[in-house]
Structure formats: structure tokens, C-alpha cells
Amino acid sequence: MSSSSDPAAAGARIAVVTGASSGIGEAIARLLAEKGWHCVLVARREDRLRALAEEIGGDVELCDVADRDAVDAMAERILARHPAIELLVNNAGMPARGSYLTVDLDLIRRVMEVNYLGGVWCTRALLPGLRCAAGSAHVVNLVSVAGTTAFAPAGAYAASKHAQLAFSRSLSSALRGSGVAVHAVLPGFVETEGFPQKSVLKSRLMRRFVIQPPQVAEAVLRSVEKGKAEVTVPWFPYRPISILQALAPGLIARFAGMSDYKPGSV
Ligand SMILES: NC(=O)c1ccc[n+]([C@@H]2O[C@H](COP(=O)([O-])OP(=O)(O)OC[C@H]3O[C@@H](n4cnc5c(N)ncnc54)[C@H](OP(=O)(O)O)[C@@H]3O)[C@@H](O)[C@H]2O)c1
């Protein structure tokens, strides 16, 4: 589903952004378009993607990233139009609320398929295009502080993000020297449609650490332009929390238990 003839011939760099129909993905696509990139906008809600493509330019691809056959077919269509892809942003994702004691078992599977495997399928399928981009290609994985910090009220979500971060780190090593650099961006709480932060905003302690999607989009661009392997946004308090989780997991578990955070907003 293309909306353009040959943006690469006109000098535009090609980016594929998954989950571009709302929130962080939409903000990333807007920022990239402002900087002259041509974006392939991927998600399931056609009306949203078409409206955005009309506004910022770009192609629309409807795809459930958890469906491997659909991802392969999408990649084939994209590569036929754009043989060289300079940037893939694996951003499509979903929440999974509830602790492991109560969360629906199908949701545990689905969140892994979307948040973790979706990025794996997209990366593998689009790798030929990334390798074709004359040694200057990037993959950005939109992880989360939940990728480093296990949080009981959203255990399955945290597990999917831990898996996604491990994927990102091992992909980075596997592609070292190939001309495809891999970056992970780890936001804390961000106010979006899919992740409304109502209960975090109610907490006097936490509300000042809720950010907006454009701040994450800036961090994505920064990770690419500065060659950063991992960026936590905002750095404080989330990076120290990630370090503490690694050094003293019991302390973080106790803090999470004491906070007035309620499930429903991770
Ligand atoms: N908001 C936060 O607090 C926060 C914090 C850290 C990390 N993150 C991560 O940031 C990413 C974006 O989240 P967001 O906050 O921007 O949420 P959002 O507004 O709900 O956006 C999620 C995007 O992912 C797409 N998506 C969901 N499931 C999909 C699927 N199976 N196939 C294709 N696209 C799918 C949605 O589009 P369709 O419904 O149209 O398919 C939508 O465009 C996620 O990976 C999330 O885990 C969010």
C-alpha cells in the first residue's frame, strides 16, 4: 500500500516504524518526517495510518506484527518498493495488566507475541533491506524500564520487555561490524492512549516522572544520531532504578510493594 513513487531517488532516507497509528510510534514518525525521512507506517488501524500518511507523507502497511506470515508478506511488499532501509523502529506494543496470580493466561502469550516476537519477526524479515543501506542502517527497539525492572502489577508485560531487551542486546552483538547498528530505548511512564497513566498521575511521588511521546521520539533520534546502544528516558529516576534492580532486586520488590501504584497503567 504505497502513497509515493520513489522517495529514495528524491534523496529521502527510508524508515519503517511499527505501531505508528498512535502514541510514541506516531510521534516518532512525525519527528522523522520533519527531519526529511520517508516513513513506512505500520499498524492495524487503517484510518489512523492513512490520516497520518496524508499529513506527513509516507506509505501505509497494515499488519499484525505478531503474525509471522503477515510480517513476511509485508516485508516483501516494502522491499519491492524500498530495497534499502536505513531505519527500523520496532515500537508496536501492548500492555498486560495484572500480576502473574491473576492475569489472563492468553494475555501472557499474546503480550510475548506482540512485544517480543513481533520485533524479532520484523527485524528478520527486513534485514535484507537494512543490509542494503550502504553500511549506515539502524534498528531501534522501543523497550521500557520494565525491560530491566520486574514489577508485580504488570509481570507479563515486564517479562515481554525483558525478552525484548535481551533480543536487542544479542542482535547488537550479532550485527557488530555489519553496518547495521542496534539501539534500545527504555522509556519510563509515558502518557499514551494504550498506556493511560491515570494512577501514576495520582501518585504525588511519581507524577513528575510521566513524560509525553515527543520526548521519547527525541530519544530515539538521539540514539541513532549519537550511536547510543541504550537510552533510558528520562534518565532520572529510571536509570538508577534499573541499576538498583540489578544490584539489589529485593529492595526494588519491597519499594514496588510499598508504592501507591495501582495496576492498569504500565
Ligand atoms: N506508554 C508507556 O508508558 C510506555 C513506556 C515504555 C515503553 N512503552 C512501549 O512503547 C511502545 C508504544 O506504546 P505507546 O505507549 O505508544 O502505546 P499506544 O499508543 O497504544 O501505541 C501502540 C501502537 O502499537 C500498535 N500495535 C499494537 N499491537 C499491534 C500489533 N499486534 N501489530 C501491529 N501494531 C500493533 C498500535 O496500533 P494498532 O492498534 O493500530 O495496531 C499502536 O500504534 C510499546 O512497545 C510500549 O510497550 C510504552
The ligand as an SDF file (V2000), in Angstrom:
LIG
                    3D

 48 52  0  0  0  0  0  0  0  0999 V2000
    3.3810    4.4640   27.2820 N   0  0  0  0  0  0  0  0  0  0  0  0
    4.2800    3.9910   28.1390 C   0  0  0  0  0  0  0  0  0  0  0  0
    4.2410    4.2660   29.3590 O   0  0  0  0  0  0  0  0  0  0  0  0
    5.4100    3.1470   27.6290 C   0  0  0  0  0  0  0  0  0  0  0  0
    6.5540    3.0480   28.4330 C   0  0  0  0  0  0  0  0  0  0  0  0
    7.6090    2.2820   27.9980 C   0  0  0  0  0  0  0  0  0  0  0  0
    7.5400    1.6400   26.7800 C   0  0  0  0  0  0  0  0  0  0  0  0
    6.4200    1.7320   26.0170 N   0  0  0  0  0  0  0  0  0  0  0  0
    6.3820    0.9980   24.7560 C   0  0  0  0  0  0  0  0  0  0  0  0
    6.2290    1.9250   23.6910 O   0  0  0  0  0  0  0  0  0  0  0  0
    5.5970    1.2670   22.6070 C   0  0  0  0  0  0  0  0  0  0  0  0
    4.4450    2.1300   22.0960 C   0  0  0  0  0  0  0  0  0  0  0  0
    3.4510    2.2270   23.1010 O   0  0  0  0  0  0  0  0  0  0  0  0
    2.5140    3.5120   23.2780 P   0  0  0  0  0  0  0  0  0  0  0  0
    2.6340    3.9280   24.6980 O   0  0  0  0  0  0  0  0  0  0  0  0
    2.7690    4.4910   22.2020 O   0  0  0  0  0  0  0  0  0  0  0  0
    1.0840    2.8200   23.1500 O   0  0  0  0  0  0  0  0  0  0  0  0
   -0.1070    3.0160   22.0940 P   0  0  0  0  0  0  0  0  0  0  0  0
   -0.4550    4.4460   21.9720 O   0  0  0  0  0  0  0  0  0  0  0  0
   -1.1540    2.0510   22.4930 O   0  0  0  0  0  0  0  0  0  0  0  0
    0.5530    2.5400   20.7420 O   0  0  0  0  0  0  0  0  0  0  0  0
    0.7670    1.1880   20.4610 C   0  0  0  0  0  0  0  0  0  0  0  0
    0.9640    1.0410   18.9640 C   0  0  0  0  0  0  0  0  0  0  0  0
    1.2740   -0.3170   18.6800 O   0  0  0  0  0  0  0  0  0  0  0  0
    0.3840   -0.7830   17.6800 C   0  0  0  0  0  0  0  0  0  0  0  0
    0.1400   -2.2040   17.8660 N   0  0  0  0  0  0  0  0  0  0  0  0
   -0.2980   -2.8300   18.9860 C   0  0  0  0  0  0  0  0  0  0  0  0
   -0.4140   -4.1520   18.7660 N   0  0  0  0  0  0  0  0  0  0  0  0
   -0.0220   -4.3560   17.4780 C   0  0  0  0  0  0  0  0  0  0  0  0
    0.0730   -5.4930   16.6590 C   0  0  0  0  0  0  0  0  0  0  0  0
   -0.2290   -6.7140   17.1040 N   0  0  0  0  0  0  0  0  0  0  0  0
    0.5130   -5.3390   15.3820 N   0  0  0  0  0  0  0  0  0  0  0  0
    0.8200   -4.1070   14.8970 C   0  0  0  0  0  0  0  0  0  0  0  0
    0.7600   -2.9970   15.6310 N   0  0  0  0  0  0  0  0  0  0  0  0
    0.3300   -3.1180   16.9010 C   0  0  0  0  0  0  0  0  0  0  0  0
   -0.8880    0.0540   17.8450 C   0  0  0  0  0  0  0  0  0  0  0  0
   -1.5760    0.1710   16.6130 O   0  0  0  0  0  0  0  0  0  0  0  0
   -2.8830   -0.6310   16.1430 P   0  0  0  0  0  0  0  0  0  0  0  0
   -3.7400   -0.8180   17.3460 O   0  0  0  0  0  0  0  0  0  0  0  0
   -3.4590    0.2700   15.0940 O   0  0  0  0  0  0  0  0  0  0  0  0
   -2.3510   -1.9090   15.5790 O   0  0  0  0  0  0  0  0  0  0  0  0
   -0.2870    1.4090   18.1910 C   0  0  0  0  0  0  0  0  0  0  0  0
    0.0930    2.0830   17.0210 O   0  0  0  0  0  0  0  0  0  0  0  0
    5.1750   -0.1040   23.1080 C   0  0  0  0  0  0  0  0  0  0  0  0
    6.1240   -1.0640   22.6940 O   0  0  0  0  0  0  0  0  0  0  0  0
    5.2190    0.0420   24.6160 C   0  0  0  0  0  0  0  0  0  0  0  0
    5.4550   -1.1770   25.2610 O   0  0  0  0  0  0  0  0  0  0  0  0
    5.3490    2.4840   26.4090 C   0  0  0  0  0  0  0  0  0  0  0  0
  1  2  1  0
  2  3  2  0
  2  4  1  0
  4  5  1  0
  4 48  2  0
  5  6  2  0
  6  7  1  0
  7  8  2  0
  8  9  1  0
  8 48  1  0
  9 10  1  0
  9 46  1  0
 10 11  1  0
 11 12  1  0
 11 44  1  0
 12 13  1  0
 13 14  1  0
 14 15  2  0
 14 16  1  0
 14 17  1  0
 17 18  1  0
 18 19  2  0
 18 20  1  0
 18 21  1  0
 21 22  1  0
 22 23  1  0
 23 24  1  0
 23 42  1  0
 24 25  1  0
 25 26  1  0
 25 36  1  0
 26 27  1  0
 26 35  1  0
 27 28  2  0
 28 29  1  0
 29 30  1  0
 29 35  2  0
 30 31  1  0
 30 32  2  0
 32 33  1  0
 33 34  2  0
 34 35  1  0
 36 37  1  0
 36 42  1  0
 37 38  1  0
 38 39  2  0
 38 40  1  0
 38 41  1  0
 42 43  1  0
 44 45  1  0
 44 46  1  0
 46 47  1  0
M  CHG  2   8   1  16  -1
M  END
$$$$
